[in-house]
Amino acid sequence: MLKVAILDDYQNVSQQFVDLEKLSGKYEFKIFSQPFIDENNAIEQLADYEALLIMRERTPITKNLINSLTKLKYIVTSGLRNKSIDLEAAIKRKILVCGTEMNINPTPELTWSLILGLARNLKEEIDNMYQGYWQTTIGTELKGKILGLIGLGKVGSQVAKIGKAFGMEVMAWSENLNLDNCKKLEVLPCSKEDLIKNSDFLSIHVQGGERYKNCITLKELDKMKKTAFLINTSRGPIINEDDLIIALSTNEIAGAGLDVYEKEPLPENNKLRFLPNALLTPHIGYVTAENYNIFYNQMIESLESCVNGKPLRQILE
């Protein structure tokens, strides 16, 4: 019987979306609902498993992990891209790596939750309501403000459309900006420097990895308007977290809305947790019932396809 590990089911909900009992004659499942302490702990606990079903980039599937799990044959990830998997090492070991489809609209929706929360001081006003206070802050309107986007791909484009609906001026920059897409969406292409200097709301929508690592540091934060807000629903390392903490602590910018972090789950003592101008969510951009239904059912579908020698949605690069 194939031993299958379902990793990082933080909310312990996988069985709400897929009937594992129905497959108990073919597979022996174990659900891991807590993050591993470290890689050695992961290697120790996963040593006997032949298949890993993994959720996004929660557990890094490194070369060392792959080479240490000698029984491993299959890796199935949610989504069709997962930069935390060392694909070269997996391919060298002849381990099949497959993925699932996913809805992209939840991330733009959460992006706007953060933008609106920052604009209307929702964190402070909600906290104050429970303390018995009334109207303690003054918000800012979105109409006429400049929305700056780092990245205008599938997610960035949806964010741009909503910005236009609010009556905002939308600008965009990335290293491979599609000018035809800018024209179609009526988005102004610009340099990174102009985007940083002019944006009232600066939102990040590029892929993780080395290309955009530390794209936003103290150098960029110092050039932003003191009234500007920074939003990141993409990947944590795109912003230098230490520099952001300095900028927020000294009010170099008005605030930040973050769903992603350099280290996840965010440590309890991380200074971001204690800043009044930081609006934080725990990487829930993709965490919806609709996406989880796709993820877990297609993970099983992909696993079955691998076992049958006809892998679906195989990831090769």
PASEBA-1860 file (N, C-alpha, C; in nm, 3 decimals):
! residues 317
1> MLKVAILD> 0.085/-0.120/0.000/0.000/0.000/0.000/0.088/0.125/0.000 ~ 0.062/0.217/-0.092/0.144/0.337/-0.106/0.125/0.430/0.014 ~ 0.237/0.472/0.074/0.230/0.561/0.189/0.236/0.706/0.141 ~ 0.133/0.783/0.176/0.118/0.921/0.126/0.111/1.019/0.242 ~ 0.194/1.121/0.238/0.192/1.226/0.340/0.126/1.351/0.283 ~ 0.026/1.400/0.353/-0.037/1.529/0.318/0.023/1.633/0.411 ~ 0.104/1.723/0.355/0.181/1.816/0.437/0.108/1.948/0.461 ~ 0.137/2.006/0.576/0.100/2.145/0.607/-0.048/2.175/0.590
9> DYQNVSQQ> -0.130/2.083/0.633/-0.275/2.109/0.636/-0.304/2.185/0.765 ~ -0.261/2.311/0.768/-0.262/2.392/0.889/-0.399/2.394/0.958 ~ -0.504/2.399/0.878/-0.639/2.410/0.935/-0.706/2.274/0.954 ~ -0.632/2.167/0.917/-0.682/2.030/0.929/-0.817/2.015/0.857 ~ -0.819/2.058/0.731/-0.944/2.060/0.655/-0.942/1.974/0.530 ~ -0.830/1.909/0.501/-0.821/1.836/0.375/-0.933/1.734/0.358 ~ -0.972/1.669/0.469/-1.076/1.566/0.460/-1.216/1.624/0.442 ~ -1.229/1.755/0.454/-1.356/1.819/0.422/-1.375/1.829/0.270
17> FVDLEKLS> -1.263/1.820/0.197/-1.269/1.841/0.052/-1.247/1.714/-0.029 ~ -1.188/1.613/0.033/-1.165/1.488/-0.040/-1.188/1.371/0.056 ~ -1.251/1.266/0.006/-1.285/1.149/0.086/-1.168/1.051/0.085 ~ -1.082/1.059/0.185/-0.966/0.972/0.192/-1.004/0.828/0.225 ~ -1.114/0.813/0.296/-1.159/0.678/0.332/-1.186/0.593/0.208 ~ -1.235/0.659/0.106/-1.268/0.590/-0.019/-1.144/0.530/-0.085 ~ -1.027/0.586/-0.051/-0.902/0.543/-0.113/-0.816/0.459/-0.019 ~ -0.872/0.425/0.097/-0.792/0.359/0.201/-0.742/0.219/0.161
25> GKYEFKIF> -0.805/0.159/0.062/-0.758/0.029/0.016/-0.634/0.036/-0.069 ~ -0.606/0.155/-0.125/-0.491/0.172/-0.214/-0.378/0.251/-0.149 ~ -0.416/0.344/-0.061/-0.317/0.436/-0.005/-0.328/0.443/0.147 ~ -0.214/0.460/0.210/-0.211/0.485/0.354/-0.175/0.633/0.373 ~ -0.272/0.712/0.416/-0.253/0.856/0.429/-0.215/0.895/0.572 ~ -0.131/0.995/0.582/-0.109/1.062/0.710/-0.111/1.212/0.686 ~ -0.188/1.283/0.768/-0.201/1.428/0.755/-0.110/1.495/0.857 ~ -0.026/1.586/0.809/0.061/1.666/0.895/0.001/1.806/0.902
33> SQPFIDEN> -0.050/1.843/1.017/-0.119/1.973/1.030/-0.032/2.082/1.091 ~ 0.090/2.045/1.131/0.183/2.142/1.188/0.308/2.154/1.101 ~ 0.368/2.274/1.095/0.495/2.286/1.023/0.604/2.202/1.091 ~ 0.697/2.153/1.013/0.810/2.081/1.070/0.901/2.180/1.143 ~ 0.967/2.130/1.247/1.056/2.216/1.326/1.171/2.267/1.240 ~ 1.227/2.176/1.161/1.334/2.211/1.068/1.343/2.098/0.965 ~ 1.442/2.109/0.876/1.452/2.009/0.769/1.486/1.871/0.822 ~ 1.570/1.863/0.923/1.603/1.733/0.982/1.479/1.666/1.039
41> NAIEQLAD> 1.393/1.746/1.100/1.268/1.694/1.154/1.178/1.642/1.042 ~ 1.175/1.717/0.930/1.096/1.674/0.814/1.149/1.543/0.758 ~ 1.280/1.531/0.746/1.341/1.409/0.692/1.307/1.289/0.782 ~ 1.317/1.311/0.910/1.289/1.204/1.006/1.143/1.156/0.997 ~ 1.050/1.252/0.989/0.909/1.216/0.990/0.859/1.162/0.856 ~ 0.928/1.198/0.748/0.880/1.160/0.614/0.960/1.045/0.552 ~ 1.049/0.986/0.629/1.142/0.886/0.575/1.072/0.769/0.505 ~ 0.956/0.729/0.552/0.890/0.609/0.498/0.789/0.638/0.388
49> YEALLIMR> 0.774/0.764/0.350/0.666/0.799/0.257/0.714/0.797/0.112 ~ 0.624/0.749/0.028/0.653/0.738/-0.116/0.594/0.854/-0.196 ~ 0.498/0.924/-0.137/0.434/1.036/-0.206/0.411/1.151/-0.107 ~ 0.435/1.272/-0.154/0.409/1.392/-0.075/0.306/1.478/-0.147 ~ 0.198/1.513/-0.079/0.102/1.609/-0.130/0.126/1.738/-0.054 ~ 0.171/1.842/-0.124/0.218/1.961/-0.053/0.136/2.084/-0.090 ~ 0.124/2.175/0.005/0.044/2.296/-0.013/0.134/2.416/-0.039 ~ 0.133/2.464/-0.163/0.210/2.582/-0.202/0.356/2.572/-0.155
57> ERTPITKN> 0.411/2.678/-0.099/0.552/2.675/-0.057/0.568/2.662/0.093 ~ 0.475/2.596/0.159/0.481/2.590/0.306/0.603/2.512/0.356 ~ 0.630/2.396/0.299/0.751/2.320/0.333/0.844/2.319/0.213 ~ 0.965/2.375/0.225/1.060/2.371/0.113/1.103/2.228/0.083 ~ 1.086/2.189/-0.043/1.127/2.054/-0.085/1.264/2.069/-0.151 ~ 1.366/2.070/-0.067/1.502/2.101/-0.110/1.573/1.977/-0.167 ~ 1.689/2.003/-0.225/1.772/1.893/-0.278/1.806/1.795/-0.166 ~ 1.844/1.848/-0.050/1.881/1.762/0.062/1.763/1.677/0.109
65> LINSLTKL> 1.645/1.739/0.115/1.526/1.664/0.156/1.494/1.554/0.056 ~ 1.496/1.590/-0.072/1.466/1.493/-0.178/1.564/1.376/-0.175 ~ 1.691/1.406/-0.163/1.792/1.300/-0.163/1.791/1.216/-0.036 ~ 1.738/1.274/0.071/1.732/1.202/0.199/1.612/1.109/0.206 ~ 1.506/1.140/0.131/1.385/1.056/0.132/1.397/0.950/0.023 ~ 1.465/0.843/0.056/1.503/0.743/-0.045/1.384/0.667/-0.102 ~ 1.270/0.665/-0.034/1.153/0.593/-0.083/1.060/0.682/-0.168 ~ 1.092/0.810/-0.175/1.003/0.906/-0.241/0.996/0.883/-0.392
73> KYIVTSGL> 0.872/0.876/-0.444/0.849/0.855/-0.588/0.769/0.969/-0.652 ~ 0.681/1.031/-0.572/0.588/1.129/-0.629/0.577/1.253/-0.538 ~ 0.573/1.369/-0.602/0.544/1.495/-0.533/0.431/1.562/-0.607 ~ 0.325/1.595/-0.537/0.213/1.668/-0.598/0.192/1.797/-0.519 ~ 0.199/1.909/-0.588/0.183/2.039/-0.524/0.052/2.105/-0.567 ~ -0.003/2.186/-0.480/-0.114/2.272/-0.524/-0.055/2.379/-0.615 ~ -0.127/2.410/-0.723/-0.076/2.505/-0.821/0.017/2.438/-0.920 ~ 0.044/2.508/-1.028/0.129/2.454/-1.134/0.271/2.510/-1.130
81> RNKSIDLE> 0.300/2.585/-1.024/0.434/2.642/-1.007/0.464/2.643/-0.858 ~ 0.581/2.593/-0.822/0.620/2.593/-0.682/0.771/2.604/-0.673 ~ 0.818/2.725/-0.648/0.962/2.751/-0.649/1.034/2.690/-0.528 ~ 0.959/2.636/-0.433/1.025/2.574/-0.318/1.062/2.428/-0.344 ~ 1.025/2.378/-0.462/1.064/2.241/-0.500/1.192/2.248/-0.583 ~ 1.293/2.173/-0.545/1.415/2.162/-0.627/1.387/2.062/-0.738 ~ 1.337/2.114/-0.850/1.295/2.026/-0.960/1.412/1.949/-1.020 ~ 1.527/2.013/-1.026/1.644/1.946/-1.083/1.678/1.821/-1.002
89> AAIKRKIL> 1.674/1.836/-0.870/1.704/1.721/-0.783/1.598/1.613/-0.797 ~ 1.472/1.655/-0.809/1.363/1.558/-0.823/1.374/1.482/-0.954 ~ 1.401/1.554/-1.061/1.414/1.490/-1.193/1.533/1.394/-1.195 ~ 1.642/1.435/-1.131/1.760/1.348/-1.124/1.728/1.218/-1.052 ~ 1.643/1.226/-0.951/1.601/1.107/-0.875/1.486/1.033/-0.945 ~ 1.442/1.085/-1.059/1.330/1.028/-1.135/1.199/1.028/-1.053 ~ 1.185/1.132/-0.973/1.062/1.154/-0.897/0.967/1.236/-0.983 ~ 0.845/1.188/-0.997/0.745/1.262/-1.076/0.690/1.377/-0.992
97> VCGTEMNI> 0.686/1.496/-1.053/0.633/1.615/-0.985/0.515/1.666/-1.066 ~ 0.398/1.674/-1.003/0.278/1.721/-1.070/0.211/1.831/-0.988 ~ 0.115/1.900/-1.049/0.047/2.009/-0.981/-0.103/2.005/-1.002 ~ -0.164/2.115/-0.965/-0.309/2.130/-0.980/-0.339/2.266/-1.041 ~ -0.460/2.280/-1.086/-0.506/2.412/-1.128/-0.535/2.495/-1.003 ~ -0.560/2.624/-1.021/-0.602/2.708/-0.907/-0.671/2.833/-0.960 ~ -0.761/2.887/-0.880/-0.824/3.015/-0.913/-0.731/3.127/-0.872 ~ -0.712/3.227/-0.958/-0.624/3.339/-0.922/-0.701/3.455/-0.860
105> NPTPELTW> -0.833/3.458/-0.875/-0.909/3.574/-0.827/-0.903/3.596/-0.676 ~ -0.884/3.491/-0.592/-0.878/3.520/-0.449/-0.767/3.617/-0.408 ~ -0.652/3.612/-0.475/-0.542/3.700/-0.436/-0.571/3.847/-0.468 ~ -0.622/3.881/-0.587/-0.663/4.020/-0.608/-0.770/4.066/-0.510 ~ -0.861/3.976/-0.475/-0.967/4.011/-0.380/-0.907/4.045/-0.244 ~ -0.811/3.963/-0.198/-0.747/3.992/-0.070/-0.664/4.120/-0.078 ~ -0.600/4.142/-0.193/-0.523/4.265/-0.211/-0.610/4.387/-0.185 ~ -0.731/4.383/-0.239/-0.820/4.498/-0.218/-0.874/4.505/-0.076
113> SLILGLAR> -0.885/4.392/-0.009/-0.920/4.394/0.133/-0.814/4.471/0.211 ~ -0.687/4.446/0.178/-0.578/4.514/0.247/-0.573/4.662/0.212 ~ -0.590/4.693/0.083/-0.589/4.834/0.042/-0.700/4.912/0.111 ~ -0.819/4.858/0.109/-0.933/4.926/0.173/-0.916/4.934/0.324 ~ -0.861/4.827/0.382/-0.837/4.828/0.526/-0.739/4.936/0.567 ~ -0.635/4.956/0.485/-0.538/5.060/0.513/-0.598/5.200/0.491 ~ -0.669/5.216/0.381/-0.724/5.347/0.347/-0.822/5.399/0.452 ~ -0.897/5.306/0.514/-0.999/5.348/0.610/-0.965/5.309/0.755
121> NLKEEIDN> -0.836/5.276/0.777/-0.788/5.249/0.914/-0.873/5.143/0.985 ~ -0.912/5.039/0.912/-1.007/4.943/0.967/-0.952/4.870/1.090 ~ -0.824/4.838/1.090/-0.767/4.768/1.205/-0.788/4.849/1.333 ~ -0.749/4.976/1.327/-0.760/5.062/1.446/-0.905/5.090/1.482 ~ -0.988/5.118/1.382/-1.128/5.152/1.410/-1.204/5.032/1.467 ~ -1.178/4.913/1.415/-1.246/4.793/1.466/-1.201/4.766/1.610 ~ -1.070/4.774/1.636/-1.020/4.754/1.772/-1.082/4.855/1.867 ~ -1.089/4.981/1.823/-1.143/5.087/1.909/-1.292/5.070/1.935
129> MYQGYWQT> -1.365/5.019/1.837/-1.508/4.995/1.857/-1.531/4.897/1.973 ~ -1.446/4.792/1.978/-1.460/4.693/2.085/-1.417/4.750/2.220 ~ -1.339/4.858/2.216/-1.297/4.923/2.340/-1.394/5.033/2.383 ~ -1.497/5.056/2.301/-1.597/5.156/2.338/-1.576/5.294/2.279 ~ -1.478/5.307/2.188/-1.450/5.440/2.128/-1.527/5.455/1.997 ~ -1.537/5.580/1.949/-1.618/5.612/1.831/-1.543/5.712/1.743 ~ -1.527/5.679/1.615/-1.462/5.768/1.518/-1.330/5.824/1.569 ~ -1.226/5.743/1.561/-1.097/5.785/1.615/-0.992/5.817/1.508
137> TIGTELKG> -1.022/5.788/1.381/-0.925/5.817/1.276/-0.996/5.886/1.159 ~ -0.915/5.935/1.066/-0.967/5.994/0.943/-0.911/5.915/0.825 ~ -0.997/5.862/0.743/-0.955/5.780/0.630/-0.914/5.862/0.510 ~ -0.877/5.791/0.404/-0.841/5.856/0.278/-0.920/5.792/0.165 ~ -0.959/5.872/0.067/-1.034/5.821/-0.048/-0.942/5.760/-0.152 ~ -0.994/5.666/-0.228/-0.917/5.603/-0.335/-0.928/5.678/-0.467 ~ -1.043/5.738/-0.492/-1.065/5.806/-0.619/-0.962/5.917/-0.639 ~ -0.898/5.914/-0.755/-0.798/6.015/-0.788/-0.658/5.983/-0.738
145> KILGLIGL> -0.645/5.881/-0.654/-0.513/5.841/-0.604/-0.441/5.757/-0.708 ~ -0.310/5.745/-0.692/-0.228/5.667/-0.785/-0.202/5.528/-0.727 ~ -0.244/5.427/-0.801/-0.217/5.288/-0.767/-0.097/5.241/-0.850 ~ 0.010/5.207/-0.782/0.129/5.158/-0.851/0.139/5.008/-0.838 ~ 0.164/4.940/-0.950/0.171/4.795/-0.951/0.309/4.748/-0.994 ~ 0.372/4.668/-0.912/0.494/4.599/-0.953/0.450/4.464/-1.007 ~ 0.438/4.456/-1.137/0.387/4.336/-1.201/0.246/4.356/-1.254 ~ 0.228/4.322/-1.380/0.096/4.336/-1.443/0.061/4.207/-1.517
153> GKVGSQVA> 0.080/4.095/-1.448/0.042/3.966/-1.503/-0.104/3.936/-1.473 ~ -0.135/3.808/-1.450/-0.274/3.769/-1.428/-0.333/3.836/-1.303 ~ -0.258/3.835/-1.194/-0.307/3.893/-1.069/-0.304/4.045/-1.078 ~ -0.191/4.101/-1.120/-0.178/4.246/-1.130/-0.282/4.308/-1.221 ~ -0.317/4.239/-1.328/-0.418/4.291/-1.421/-0.554/4.302/-1.356 ~ -0.589/4.201/-1.274/-0.718/4.207/-1.204/-0.719/4.321/-1.102 ~ -0.606/4.339/-1.033/-0.596/4.449/-0.936/-0.610/4.583/-1.008 ~ -0.550/4.594/-1.127/-0.557/4.718/-1.205/-0.701/4.749/-1.245
161> KIGKAFGM> -0.773/4.648/-1.290/-0.913/4.670/-1.332/-0.997/4.725/-1.217 ~ -0.977/4.670/-1.099/-1.055/4.716/-0.983/-1.013/4.859/-0.946 ~ -0.883/4.887/-0.957/-0.836/5.022/-0.930/-0.900/5.124/-1.023 ~ -0.911/5.087/-1.149/-0.976/5.177/-1.247/-1.123/5.197/-1.211 ~ -1.187/5.091/-1.163/-1.328/5.101/-1.124/-1.347/5.197/-1.007 ~ -1.246/5.206/-0.921/-1.252/5.300/-0.809/-1.218/5.443/-0.852 ~ -1.180/5.460/-0.978/-1.143/5.593/-1.026/-1.000/5.631/-0.995 ~ -0.915/5.531/-0.977/-0.773/5.556/-0.949/-0.694/5.566/-1.080
169> EVMAWSEN> -0.583/5.636/-1.074/-0.486/5.633/-1.183/-0.394/5.515/-1.156 ~ -0.370/5.432/-1.258/-0.292/5.310/-1.237/-0.163/5.315/-1.320 ~ -0.051/5.290/-1.252/0.080/5.284/-1.315/0.138/5.145/-1.290 ~ 0.231/5.102/-1.376/0.291/4.970/-1.357/0.435/4.967/-1.404 ~ 0.511/4.881/-1.337/0.649/4.852/-1.377/0.679/4.706/-1.346 ~ 0.757/4.644/-1.431/0.822/4.517/-1.401/0.935/4.502/-1.502 ~ 1.020/4.405/-1.481/1.133/4.387/-1.573/1.090/4.334/-1.709 ~ 0.973/4.277/-1.717/0.923/4.226/-1.846/0.780/4.274/-1.870
177> LNLDNCKK> 0.757/4.403/-1.847/0.624/4.460/-1.858/0.570/4.448/-2.000 ~ 0.446/4.401/-2.012/0.380/4.385/-2.141/0.310/4.516/-2.177 ~ 0.364/4.589/-2.272/0.310/4.721/-2.308/0.173/4.710/-2.373 ~ 0.148/4.601/-2.445/0.015/4.581/-2.505/-0.090/4.565/-2.395 ~ -0.053/4.495/-2.289/-0.144/4.477/-2.177/-0.170/4.611/-2.107 ~ -0.066/4.692/-2.096/-0.081/4.826/-2.037/-0.182/4.908/-2.117 ~ -0.168/4.905/-2.248/-0.257/4.982/-2.335/-0.401/4.933/-2.323 ~ -0.417/4.801/-2.321/-0.550/4.741/-2.312/-0.619/4.779/-2.180
185> LEVLPCSK> -0.542/4.784/-2.073/-0.598/4.812/-1.940/-0.596/4.960/-1.904 ~ -0.542/5.043/-1.996/-0.526/5.186/-1.971/-0.442/5.211/-1.847 ~ -0.331/5.138/-1.841/-0.235/5.151/-1.732/-0.110/5.219/-1.787 ~ -0.056/5.315/-1.713/0.061/5.389/-1.757/0.188/5.312/-1.724 ~ 0.266/5.271/-1.826/0.394/5.206/-1.797/0.495/5.311/-1.750 ~ 0.581/5.275/-1.656/0.677/5.373/-1.605/0.800/5.301/-1.553 ~ 0.899/5.378/-1.513/1.020/5.322/-1.454/0.992/5.283/-1.309 ~ 1.078/5.201/-1.256/1.064/5.161/-1.115/1.073/5.284/-1.025
193> EDLIKNSD> 1.165/5.372/-1.055/1.185/5.491/-0.971/1.061/5.580/-0.971 ~ 1.002/5.602/-1.089/0.881/5.685/-1.096/0.765/5.619/-1.023 ~ 0.756/5.487/-1.033/0.650/5.414/-0.964/0.662/5.432/-0.812 ~ 0.784/5.417/-0.763/0.810/5.429/-0.619/0.776/5.569/-0.570 ~ 0.818/5.670/-0.644/0.802/5.809/-0.601/0.657/5.857/-0.604 ~ 0.579/5.807/-0.700/0.448/5.865/-0.725/0.329/5.789/-0.668 ~ 0.349/5.662/-0.634/0.235/5.580/-0.592/0.182/5.621/-0.454 ~ 0.049/5.625/-0.444/-0.015/5.641/-0.313/-0.037/5.504/-0.250
201> FLSIHVQG> -0.061/5.405/-0.335/-0.073/5.265/-0.293/0.016/5.185/-0.388 ~ 0.116/5.118/-0.333/0.210/5.041/-0.414/0.190/4.893/-0.383 ~ 0.147/4.815/-0.484/0.110/4.676/-0.462/0.196/4.583/-0.548 ~ 0.241/4.475/-0.489/0.338/4.385/-0.553/0.269/4.260/-0.607 ~ 0.296/4.233/-0.737/0.233/4.117/-0.802/0.327/4.050/-0.902 ~ 0.449/4.023/-0.856/0.546/3.948/-0.939/0.577/3.817/-0.870 ~ 0.639/3.726/-0.945/0.674/3.595/-0.889/0.793/3.609/-0.795 ~ 0.802/3.515/-0.702/0.917/3.512/-0.613/1.041/3.465/-0.688
209> GERYKNCI> 1.148/3.444/-0.615/1.273/3.402/-0.678/1.377/3.511/-0.672 ~ 1.493/3.483/-0.728/1.607/3.574/-0.717/1.587/3.706/-0.792 ~ 1.509/3.703/-0.901/1.496/3.824/-0.983/1.443/3.942/-0.903 ~ 1.343/3.917/-0.819/1.280/4.027/-0.746/1.309/4.025/-0.596 ~ 1.402/3.942/-0.553/1.437/3.940/-0.412/1.495/4.075/-0.371 ~ 1.448/4.129/-0.258/1.491/4.262/-0.211/1.466/4.371/-0.315 ~ 1.357/4.356/-0.390/1.317/4.460/-0.486/1.285/4.591/-0.414 ~ 1.231/4.577/-0.292/1.199/4.694/-0.210/1.285/4.690/-0.085
217> TLKELDKM> 1.376/4.787/-0.074/1.463/4.800/0.042/1.445/4.941/0.099 ~ 1.524/4.975/0.197/1.515/5.108/0.259/1.537/5.218/0.155 ~ 1.620/5.190/0.055/1.644/5.287/-0.053/1.514/5.324/-0.122 ~ 1.433/5.224/-0.157/1.305/5.249/-0.223/1.203/5.308/-0.124 ~ 1.200/5.257/-0.004/1.104/5.304/0.096/1.125/5.451/0.130 ~ 1.250/5.494/0.131/1.281/5.635/0.158/1.230/5.728/0.048 ~ 1.214/5.674/-0.073/1.168/5.755/-0.186/1.016/5.761/-0.197 ~ 0.947/5.675/-0.123/0.801/5.674/-0.128/0.744/5.795/-0.053
225> KKTAFLIN> 0.622/5.832/-0.089/0.553/5.938/-0.016/0.533/5.895/0.129 ~ 0.541/5.988/0.220/0.517/5.955/0.362/0.371/5.914/0.384 ~ 0.285/5.951/0.291/0.142/5.916/0.300/0.109/5.786/0.226 ~ 0.212/5.722/0.169/0.188/5.605/0.083/0.178/5.476/0.164 ~ 0.110/5.378/0.103/0.094/5.245/0.162/0.155/5.141/0.069 ~ 0.217/5.040/0.129/0.279/4.930/0.055/0.202/4.802/0.082 ~ 0.168/4.729/-0.025/0.089/4.607/-0.012/0.164/4.492/-0.079 ~ 0.173/4.379/-0.008/0.241/4.261/-0.065/0.159/4.135/-0.042
233> TSRGPIIN> 0.100/4.083/-0.151/0.031/3.954/-0.147/0.102/3.853/-0.238 ~ 0.228/3.882/-0.272/0.302/3.798/-0.364/0.394/3.701/-0.291 ~ 0.515/3.746/-0.256/0.611/3.665/-0.181/0.688/3.757/-0.086 ~ 0.712/3.707/0.036/0.775/3.788/0.139/0.911/3.846/0.103 ~ 1.005/3.765/0.050/1.141/3.815/0.027/1.152/3.925/-0.078 ~ 1.044/3.957/-0.149/1.048/4.068/-0.245/1.073/4.200/-0.172 ~ 1.024/4.210/-0.049/1.050/4.326/0.036/1.152/4.284/0.141 ~ 1.254/4.368/0.163/1.346/4.343/0.273/1.272/4.372/0.403
241> EDDLIIAL> 1.244/4.268/0.480/1.156/4.280/0.597/1.215/4.371/0.705 ~ 1.345/4.360/0.728/1.410/4.445/0.829/1.398/4.592/0.792 ~ 1.417/4.622/0.663/1.406/4.760/0.616/1.263/4.811/0.628 ~ 1.168/4.724/0.599/1.027/4.764/0.610/0.991/4.796/0.755 ~ 1.041/4.716/0.848/1.015/4.741/0.990/1.070/4.879/1.031 ~ 1.188/4.913/0.982/1.246/5.045/1.010/1.156/5.155/0.953 ~ 1.114/5.138/0.827/1.033/5.241/0.760/0.898/5.260/0.830 ~ 0.837/5.151/0.873/0.708/5.161/0.943/0.726/5.220/1.083
249> STNEIAGA> 0.834/5.183/1.149/0.860/5.231/1.286/0.888/5.380/1.289 ~ 0.947/5.430/1.182/0.984/5.572/1.176/0.887/5.654/1.091 ~ 0.777/5.589/1.049/0.673/5.655/0.968/0.728/5.712/0.837 ~ 0.825/5.643/0.780/0.873/5.681/0.647/0.763/5.661/0.543 ~ 0.678/5.560/0.568/0.557/5.542/0.489/0.439/5.531/0.586 ~ 0.318/5.549/0.534/0.201/5.552/0.622/0.166/5.414/0.677 ~ 0.190/5.309/0.598/0.153/5.177/0.647/0.180/5.070/0.543 ~ 0.160/4.946/0.583/0.179/4.832/0.493/0.072/4.728/0.518
257> GLDVYEKE> 0.026/4.666/0.410/-0.067/4.554/0.419/0.004/4.430/0.366 ~ 0.024/4.331/0.450/0.107/4.216/0.415/0.032/4.085/0.435 ~ 0.046/3.996/0.337/-0.007/3.861/0.349/0.105/3.757/0.342 ~ 0.227/3.803/0.311/0.340/3.712/0.292/0.462/3.767/0.365 ~ 0.553/3.675/0.403/0.663/3.713/0.491/0.788/3.635/0.456 ~ 0.904/3.684/0.504/1.029/3.615/0.476/1.028/3.475/0.537 ~ 0.976/3.464/0.658/0.965/3.334/0.724/0.819/3.309/0.757 ~ 0.769/3.193/0.716/0.629/3.158/0.743/0.620/3.020/0.807
265> PLPENNKL> 0.529/3.002/0.903/0.445/3.105/0.966/0.529/3.215/1.031 ~ 0.474/3.336/1.035/0.545/3.450/1.092/0.571/3.424/1.240 ~ 0.698/3.430/1.283/0.729/3.405/1.425/0.651/3.498/1.518 ~ 0.616/3.445/1.635/0.534/3.520/1.730/0.600/3.649/1.775 ~ 0.733/3.652/1.778/0.804/3.770/1.825/0.848/3.864/1.713 ~ 0.803/3.837/1.590/0.839/3.925/1.479/0.785/4.065/1.503 ~ 0.869/4.165/1.481/0.834/4.304/1.514/0.716/4.357/1.434 ~ 0.691/4.297/1.318/0.576/4.342/1.238/0.446/4.328/1.317
273> RFLPNALL> 0.438/4.227/1.401/0.316/4.200/1.477/0.281/4.314/1.573 ~ 0.378/4.397/1.607/0.358/4.499/1.710/0.352/4.641/1.655 ~ 0.348/4.654/1.523/0.344/4.787/1.460/0.199/4.825/1.429 ~ 0.154/4.941/1.478/0.014/4.980/1.457/-0.020/5.011/1.312 ~ 0.081/5.042/1.231/0.055/5.076/1.090/0.082/4.958/0.996 ~ 0.087/4.836/1.052/0.100/4.714/0.970/-0.030/4.635/0.980 ~ -0.093/4.612/0.866/-0.215/4.532/0.857/-0.174/4.395/0.805 ~ -0.184/4.292/0.889/-0.126/4.161/0.858/-0.232/4.053/0.845
281> TPHIGYVT> -0.216/3.969/0.742/-0.295/3.846/0.729/-0.199/3.729/0.709 ~ -0.237/3.606/0.748/-0.145/3.491/0.750/-0.138/3.412/0.620 ~ -0.095/3.474/0.513/-0.081/3.411/0.381/-0.208/3.337/0.342 ~ -0.316/3.413/0.331/-0.446/3.355/0.297/-0.494/3.398/0.158 ~ -0.402/3.453/0.078/-0.441/3.499/-0.054/-0.508/3.393/-0.139 ~ -0.463/3.269/-0.127/-0.518/3.157/-0.206/-0.610/3.068/-0.125 ~ -0.626/3.098/0.005/-0.696/3.008/0.097/-0.847/3.035/0.092 ~ -0.913/2.967/-0.001/-1.059/2.975/-0.013/-1.114/2.833/-0.029
289> AENYNIFY> -1.239/2.816/0.003/-1.303/2.684/-0.012/-1.297/2.638/-0.157 ~ -1.314/2.732/-0.250/-1.313/2.696/-0.392/-1.175/2.645/-0.434 ~ -1.069/2.714/-0.390/-0.935/2.669/-0.425/-0.899/2.538/-0.357 ~ -0.933/2.524/-0.229/-0.900/2.400/-0.159/-0.972/2.281/-0.222 ~ -1.092/2.303/-0.270/-1.165/2.195/-0.338/-1.090/2.150/-0.463 ~ -1.040/2.248/-0.539/-0.959/2.215/-0.657/-0.830/2.146/-0.615 ~ -0.759/2.206/-0.518/-0.628/2.154/-0.478/-0.634/2.008/-0.437 ~ -0.715/1.979/-0.336/-0.711/1.845/-0.278/-0.765/1.739/-0.372
297> NQMIESLE> -0.870/1.771/-0.448/-0.923/1.672/-0.542/-0.827/1.647/-0.658 ~ -0.765/1.754/-0.708/-0.670/1.734/-0.818/-0.538/1.677/-0.770 ~ -0.502/1.697/-0.645/-0.384/1.629/-0.590/-0.403/1.477/-0.597 ~ -0.520/1.433/-0.554/-0.550/1.289/-0.559/-0.553/1.242/-0.704 ~ -0.615/1.320/-0.791/-0.622/1.285/-0.933/-0.482/1.274/-0.992 ~ -0.394/1.371/-0.958/-0.257/1.368/-1.009/-0.179/1.250/-0.954 ~ -0.199/1.220/-0.825/-0.131/1.106/-0.764/-0.172/0.976/-0.834 ~ -0.303/0.959/-0.856/-0.352/0.838/-0.924/-0.294/0.828/-1.064
305> SCVNGKPL> -0.283/0.940/-1.131/-0.229/0.939/-1.268/-0.082/0.899/-1.269 ~ -0.007/0.941/-1.167/0.133/0.904/-1.156/0.147/0.753/-1.131 ~ 0.068/0.704/-1.038/0.071/0.561/-1.005/0.038/0.475/-1.127 ~ -0.052/0.529/-1.211/-0.094/0.457/-1.332/-0.001/0.480/-1.451 ~ 0.107/0.557/-1.427/0.206/0.578/-1.532/0.168/0.680/-1.637 ~ 0.063/0.759/-1.612/0.021/0.863/-1.707/0.001/0.995/-1.632 ~ 0.113/1.057/-1.588/0.105/1.175/-1.501/0.030/1.293/-1.563 ~ -0.062/1.349/-1.486/-0.136/1.468/-1.527/-0.070/1.593/-1.469
313> RQILE> -0.069/1.699/-1.548/-0.018/1.828/-1.503/0.125/1.816/-1.447 ~ 0.208/1.742/-1.520/0.347/1.723/-1.476/0.423/1.854/-1.484 ~ 0.504/1.880/-1.383/0.585/2.003/-1.378/0.730/1.966/-1.410 ~ 0.782/2.028/-1.515/0.918/1.994/-1.561/1.014/2.112/-1.552 ~ 0.958/2.233/-1.525/1.048/2.350/-1.514/0.981/2.456/-1.429
END
